[in-house]
């Protein structure tokens, strides 16, 4: 298993542990934090834009868009 897959699996394990503790809204807050952190880090050129960072940014933005659409529909 390569390095990126190990990191992804560890991230999923952390989410499974954190999700019951912080609830669904907390997960979206964390995803938003990761999304903006990836954007800031890339714009500051402190890290290279590797595939894991790109995957994290895309998946978190998709989940955030779905959350906001569901939130607007429920109002």
DAVENMO-V707008 format. One record per residue. N is the residue number from 1. RES is the residue in one letter. PSI is psi in degrees with one decimal (* if undefined). D_CENTER is the distance of its C-alpha to the mean C-alpha in Angstrom with 1 decimal. Layout:
N & RES & PSI & D_CENTER
N & RES & PSI & D_CENTER
This chain:
1 & X & 131.6 & 21.6
2 & X & 174.7 & 20.2
3 & X & -41.6 & 18.0
4 & X & -40.0 & 14.8
5 & X & -36.9 & 15.2
6 & X & -42.4 & 16.0
7 & X & -39.9 & 12.9
8 & X & -42.3 & 10.8
9 & X & -40.1 & 13.3
10 & X & -38.4 & 13.2
11 & X & -39.9 & 9.4
12 & X & -38.6 & 10.4
13 & X & -41.2 & 13.4
14 & X & -41.8 & 11.9
15 & X & -38.2 & 9.9
16 & X & -35.5 & 13.3
17 & X & -40.8 & 15.1
18 & X & -33.9 & 13.2
19 & X & -48.1 & 12.9
20 & X & -24.2 & 16.7
21 & X & -43.2 & 17.0
22 & X & -13.0 & 14.9
23 & X & 176.4 & 15.1
24 & X & -40.8 & 13.1
25 & X & -36.3 & 12.9
26 & X & -35.3 & 11.6
27 & X & -40.9 & 8.5
28 & X & -35.7 & 8.0
29 & X & -42.7 & 9.1
30 & X & -41.9 & 6.7
31 & X & -39.3 & 3.6
32 & X & -39.9 & 6.5
33 & X & -45.1 & 7.5
34 & X & -37.8 & 5.0
35 & X & -48.6 & 5.8
36 & X & -31.9 & 9.3
37 & X & -42.1 & 9.7
38 & X & -39.6 & 9.3
39 & X & -44.9 & 11.7
40 & X & -42.4 & 14.0
41 & X & -38.2 & 14.2
42 & X & -39.4 & 15.1
43 & X & -28.3 & 17.5
44 & X & -3.6 & 19.1
45 & X & 31.7 & 19.5
46 & X & -26.0 & 18.7
47 & X & 156.3 & 16.8
48 & X & 151.1 & 17.4
49 & X & 87.8 & 15.1
50 & X & 176.6 & 14.8
51 & X & -30.8 & 13.5
52 & X & -42.1 & 10.7
53 & X & -42.1 & 9.4
54 & X & -41.1 & 10.2
55 & X & -42.9 & 8.7
56 & X & -43.1 & 5.1
57 & X & -44.9 & 6.3
58 & X & -44.1 & 8.2
59 & X & -39.1 & 6.3
60 & X & -36.2 & 4.1
61 & X & -37.3 & 7.6
62 & X & -44.4 & 9.5
63 & X & -39.1 & 8.3
64 & X & -40.5 & 9.1
65 & X & -43.4 & 12.3
66 & X & -40.2 & 13.3
67 & X & -45.4 & 12.9
68 & X & -36.5 & 15.0
69 & X & -43.5 & 17.5
70 & X & -36.6 & 18.0
71 & X & -41.2 & 18.4
72 & X & -34.7 & 20.9
73 & X & -29.2 & 22.8
74 & X & -12.7 & 23.2
75 & X & * & 24.9
